[in-house]
Amino acid sequence: MAQRFGGKHSPDGSVRRDNGPAPVPPAAAPTRHAFDGKRPTRAGSRSNLLFFLPLIFLINAFRGDPADLFLSLGAGGALLLAAWLTRDGILAHEAFDARRVARRPAIPRKIFAAVLTGAGLALGAMAGDQGLTLSALFGALGGVLHLASFGPDPLRDKGLAGVDQFQTDRVARAVDDAEKHLAAMRDAILRAGDRGLEARVDRFATTARGLFRTIEGDPGDLTAARKYLSVYLQGARDATAKFADLYAQNRSPQARADYEALLGDLETTFASRTTALLANNHTDLDVEIGVLRDRLRFETPQR
């Protein structure tokens, strides 16, 4: 007979000893997967390769005269800064795309990185005695290719038409603080050394971010959901930190069960609040449509 394998390192932490059929688990409410709505990050191998390019100029800096030394060091420094700005700009662009309502980045990192890439390549060409004209052309080509490869930064705000700027700023600050609480939870649960619990925290974070996106879509919902973004998440962060320290010492099954029950209650509460806000938004839309249609019927002359 087939056996179900398990152990203390399995997600459920249990071992099945008998040869009988595995029990059918009770039906659970559908939950969002941690990867729902996510795409692979673009800050991958292409951006990482940019960190190796400056090494060519930094190594060659000590093989020529003093003039070549300063030009090569300048080229390496400019390219290294450009690589860092490119990676940071890609991550900022992905965060911009993930939100329904977002402001353009205050600093166009990828555009600055393209300029620095061109300047670094031009300095490197000058260190190789290529002449001013050829160095300038080489730098311009490098900057254009950088923009073609990684694209520019978002240059316009998204989803802010008809939205009060003050309310949007309040929502942005509240969501940023809530994201810090989720990041602290993720960092704390790592101390427990349990992959199953890490995945459970990620699943709760996905549910919480669903509430964040709903509030961003309608900043007027912030008042009704502020305690979820502050009080509840702060309490979840503190509870996670205390549980991780305790569980790392004694591996208490009861403590784990209590913590997973807490995450389940939080996930249900956040999902219910998201559903309620979406229902209220739909009701508000129906009211707006009804009022507008009544006004159109009133003002349209009858034939």
C-alpha positions as CSV (number, residue, x, y, z in Angstrom):
1,M,0.0,0.0,0.0
2,A,1.1,3.5,-0.7
3,Q,2.1,5.6,2.3
4,R,1.9,9.4,2.8
5,F,5.4,10.6,3.7
6,G,5.9,13.4,6.2
7,G,8.0,14.6,9.0
8,K,8.7,17.5,11.3
9,H,10.0,19.5,8.3
10,S,6.8,18.9,6.3
11,P,4.3,21.8,6.0
12,D,1.8,20.1,8.3
13,G,4.5,18.8,10.7
14,S,3.0,15.4,11.0
15,V,4.0,11.8,10.0
16,R,1.5,9.2,8.8
17,R,2.3,5.8,10.2
18,D,-0.6,3.6,9.1
19,N,-1.1,2.1,5.7
20,G,-4.7,3.0,5.4
21,P,-6.2,5.5,3.0
22,A,-5.3,9.1,3.7
23,P,-8.2,11.1,5.2
24,V,-9.9,13.6,3.0
25,P,-9.3,17.1,4.4
26,P,-12.4,19.2,5.0
27,A,-13.3,21.7,2.3
28,A,-11.8,25.1,2.9
29,A,-12.8,28.5,1.7
30,P,-10.9,29.5,-1.4
31,T,-7.9,31.7,-0.7
32,R,-5.7,33.8,-2.9
33,H,-2.3,32.3,-3.8
34,A,0.8,34.2,-2.8
35,F,1.7,34.6,-6.5
36,D,-1.7,35.7,-7.7
37,G,-1.4,38.9,-9.7
38,K,2.4,38.9,-9.6
39,R,4.9,38.7,-12.5
40,P,8.6,37.8,-12.5
41,T,10.7,40.8,-11.6
42,R,12.5,42.5,-14.5
43,A,15.5,43.3,-12.1
44,G,17.2,40.1,-13.2
45,S,20.3,39.1,-15.1
46,R,20.3,42.1,-17.5
47,S,20.5,44.6,-14.7
48,N,22.9,42.5,-12.7
49,L,25.3,42.3,-15.6
50,L,25.7,46.1,-15.4
51,F,27.6,45.7,-12.2
52,F,30.4,43.8,-13.9
53,L,31.0,46.3,-16.6
54,P,32.7,48.9,-14.3
55,L,35.3,46.3,-13.3
56,I,36.8,46.5,-16.8
57,F,37.6,50.2,-16.3
58,L,38.6,49.9,-12.6
59,I,41.1,47.2,-13.5
60,N,42.6,49.2,-16.4
61,A,42.8,52.3,-14.2
62,F,46.1,51.1,-12.7
63,R,47.7,50.1,-16.0
64,G,48.3,53.5,-17.6
65,D,49.5,57.0,-16.8
66,P,47.9,59.3,-14.1
67,A,45.5,60.8,-16.7
68,D,44.1,57.4,-17.6
69,L,43.9,56.5,-13.9
70,F,41.5,59.4,-13.2
71,L,39.5,58.9,-16.4
72,S,39.1,55.1,-15.8
73,L,38.2,55.6,-12.1
74,G,35.6,58.2,-13.2
75,A,34.2,55.8,-15.8
76,G,34.0,52.9,-13.4
77,G,32.3,55.0,-10.7
78,A,29.8,56.4,-13.2
79,L,28.9,53.0,-14.5
80,L,28.6,51.5,-11.0
81,L,26.3,54.3,-9.9
82,A,24.3,53.8,-13.2
83,A,23.9,50.1,-12.5
84,W,22.6,50.7,-9.0
85,L,20.2,53.4,-10.3
86,T,19.0,51.1,-13.0
87,R,18.2,48.2,-10.6
88,D,16.5,50.6,-8.2
89,G,14.5,52.2,-11.1
90,I,13.3,48.8,-12.3
91,L,12.0,48.0,-8.8
92,A,10.3,51.4,-8.5
93,H,8.7,50.9,-11.9
94,E,7.4,47.5,-10.9
95,A,5.9,49.0,-7.7
96,F,4.3,51.7,-9.9
97,D,2.8,49.1,-12.2
98,A,1.5,47.0,-9.3
99,R,-0.7,49.8,-7.9
100,R,-3.9,51.0,-9.4
101,V,-3.3,54.5,-8.2
102,A,0.3,55.8,-8.1
103,R,2.4,58.8,-8.6
104,R,5.3,58.9,-10.9
105,P,8.7,58.4,-9.2
106,A,10.1,61.6,-7.8
107,I,13.6,60.7,-9.2
108,P,13.7,59.3,-12.8
109,R,16.3,56.7,-11.9
110,K,16.5,54.9,-15.2
111,I,16.9,58.1,-17.1
112,F,19.7,59.3,-14.8
113,A,21.3,55.9,-15.2
114,A,21.2,56.2,-19.0
115,V,23.0,59.5,-18.7
116,L,25.6,58.2,-16.3
117,T,26.1,55.1,-18.6
118,G,26.8,57.4,-21.5
119,A,29.1,59.6,-19.4
120,G,31.0,56.5,-18.1
121,L,31.5,55.0,-21.5
122,A,32.7,58.3,-22.9
123,L,35.2,58.7,-20.1
124,G,36.3,55.1,-20.6
125,A,36.8,55.8,-24.4
126,M,38.8,58.9,-23.6
127,A,41.0,56.8,-21.3
128,G,41.7,54.6,-24.3
129,D,42.8,57.5,-26.4
130,Q,39.8,57.4,-28.7
131,G,39.5,61.1,-29.1
132,L,36.8,63.5,-27.9
133,T,34.5,63.1,-30.9
134,L,34.5,59.3,-31.0
135,S,34.2,59.2,-27.2
136,A,31.2,61.4,-27.3
137,L,29.5,59.3,-30.0
138,F,30.4,56.1,-28.0
139,G,28.8,57.6,-24.9
140,A,25.7,58.8,-26.7
141,L,25.2,55.3,-28.2
142,G,25.6,53.7,-24.8
143,G,22.9,56.0,-23.3
144,V,20.5,55.3,-26.1
145,L,21.0,51.6,-25.9
146,H,20.4,51.7,-22.1
147,L,17.1,53.5,-22.6
148,A,16.2,51.0,-25.3
149,S,17.0,48.1,-23.1
150,F,15.4,49.2,-19.8
151,G,13.0,51.9,-20.9
152,P,12.3,55.2,-19.3
153,D,10.8,55.8,-15.9
154,P,7.0,56.4,-15.5
155,L,6.6,60.1,-16.4
156,R,2.9,60.5,-15.6
157,D,0.8,59.8,-12.6
158,K,-1.6,56.8,-12.9
159,G,-5.3,56.7,-11.9
160,L,-5.4,60.2,-10.3
161,A,-8.0,61.7,-12.6
162,G,-10.8,63.1,-10.5
163,V,-9.1,62.0,-7.2
164,D,-8.4,64.5,-4.5
165,Q,-4.7,64.9,-4.1
166,F,-4.8,65.3,-0.3
167,Q,-6.8,62.1,0.1
168,T,-4.4,60.2,-2.3
169,D,-1.4,61.4,-0.3
170,R,-3.0,60.2,2.9
171,V,-3.7,56.7,1.4
172,A,-0.1,56.5,0.0
173,R,1.3,57.2,3.5
174,A,-1.0,54.7,5.2
175,V,-0.2,52.0,2.6
176,D,3.5,52.6,2.9
177,D,3.3,52.2,6.7
178,A,1.2,49.1,6.3
179,E,3.8,47.6,3.9
180,K,6.5,48.2,6.5
181,H,4.4,46.2,9.0
182,L,4.2,43.3,6.5
183,A,7.9,43.5,5.8
184,A,8.6,43.3,9.6
185,M,6.3,40.3,9.9
186,R,8.2,38.6,7.0
187,D,11.6,39.3,8.7
188,A,10.4,38.1,12.1
189,I,9.0,34.8,10.9
190,L,12.3,34.0,9.3
191,R,13.7,33.5,12.8
192,A,11.3,30.6,13.3
193,G,13.1,28.6,10.6
194,D,9.9,27.1,9.3
195,R,9.1,27.2,5.5
196,G,5.5,26.4,6.0
197,L,5.0,29.4,8.4
198,E,6.9,31.7,6.0
199,A,4.5,30.7,3.2
200,R,1.5,31.2,5.6
201,V,2.6,34.7,6.3
202,D,3.1,35.4,2.6
203,R,-0.5,34.3,2.0
204,F,-1.8,36.6,4.6
205,A,0.3,39.4,3.1
206,T,-1.3,38.8,-0.2
207,T,-4.8,39.1,1.3
208,A,-3.8,42.3,3.1
209,R,-2.5,43.8,-0.1
210,G,-5.9,43.1,-1.7
211,L,-7.3,45.5,0.9
212,F,-4.5,48.0,0.1
213,R,-5.4,48.0,-3.6
214,T,-9.1,48.5,-2.8
215,I,-8.3,51.5,-0.7
216,E,-6.0,52.9,-3.4
217,G,-8.8,52.6,-5.9
218,D,-11.1,54.7,-3.6
219,P,-9.2,56.8,-1.1
220,G,-12.5,57.6,0.6
221,D,-12.4,54.1,2.1
222,L,-9.3,54.9,4.2
223,T,-11.3,56.1,7.2
224,A,-13.3,52.8,7.3
225,A,-10.1,50.7,7.0
226,R,-7.5,52.7,8.9
227,K,-7.5,50.4,11.9
228,Y,-6.8,47.5,9.6
229,L,-3.7,49.2,8.1
230,S,-2.4,50.3,11.5
231,V,-3.7,48.7,14.7
232,Y,-4.3,45.2,13.3
233,L,-1.1,45.0,11.3
234,Q,1.0,46.4,14.1
235,G,-0.5,43.8,16.5
236,A,0.1,41.1,13.9
237,R,3.7,42.3,13.6
238,D,4.3,42.2,17.4
239,A,2.6,38.8,17.7
240,T,4.8,37.4,14.9
241,A,8.0,38.6,16.5
242,K,7.1,37.1,19.9
243,F,6.0,33.8,18.4
244,A,9.1,33.5,16.2
245,D,11.4,33.9,19.2
246,L,9.4,31.4,21.3
247,Y,9.0,28.8,18.5
248,A,12.6,28.9,17.6
249,Q,13.4,27.8,21.2
250,N,10.8,25.1,22.0
251,R,9.0,24.2,18.7
252,S,5.7,24.1,20.6
253,P,2.9,22.6,18.5
254,Q,0.4,24.5,20.6
255,A,2.1,27.9,20.0
256,R,2.2,27.1,16.2
257,A,-1.5,26.2,16.2
258,D,-2.4,29.4,18.0
259,Y,-0.4,31.5,15.7
260,E,-1.8,29.9,12.6
261,A,-5.3,30.4,14.0
262,L,-4.5,34.1,14.5
263,L,-3.3,34.4,10.9
264,G,-6.5,32.6,9.7
265,D,-8.7,35.1,11.7
266,L,-6.7,38.0,10.3
267,E,-7.0,36.7,6.8
268,T,-10.7,36.2,7.1
269,T,-11.2,39.7,8.6
270,F,-9.1,41.5,6.0
271,A,-10.9,39.6,3.2
272,S,-14.3,40.4,4.7
273,R,-13.4,44.1,4.9
274,T,-12.2,44.1,1.3
275,T,-15.5,42.5,0.2
276,A,-17.5,45.1,2.2
277,L,-15.6,48.0,0.7
278,L,-16.1,46.7,-2.8
279,A,-19.8,46.3,-2.1
280,N,-20.0,49.9,-0.8
281,N,-18.1,51.1,-3.9
282,H,-20.6,49.3,-6.1
283,T,-23.5,50.8,-4.2
284,D,-22.0,54.3,-4.6
285,L,-21.6,53.7,-8.3
286,D,-25.2,52.6,-8.6
287,V,-26.3,55.8,-6.8
288,E,-24.3,58.0,-9.0
289,I,-25.6,56.3,-12.2
290,G,-29.2,56.5,-10.9
291,V,-28.9,60.2,-10.1
292,L,-27.3,61.0,-13.4
293,R,-29.9,59.0,-15.4
294,D,-32.8,60.7,-13.5
295,R,-31.3,64.1,-14.2
296,L,-31.0,63.2,-17.9
297,R,-34.6,62.1,-18.1
298,F,-35.7,65.2,-16.3
299,E,-33.8,67.6,-18.6
300,T,-34.4,65.7,-21.9
301,P,-37.5,67.2,-23.6
302,Q,-40.3,64.7,-24.0
303,R,-41.6,64.2,-27.6
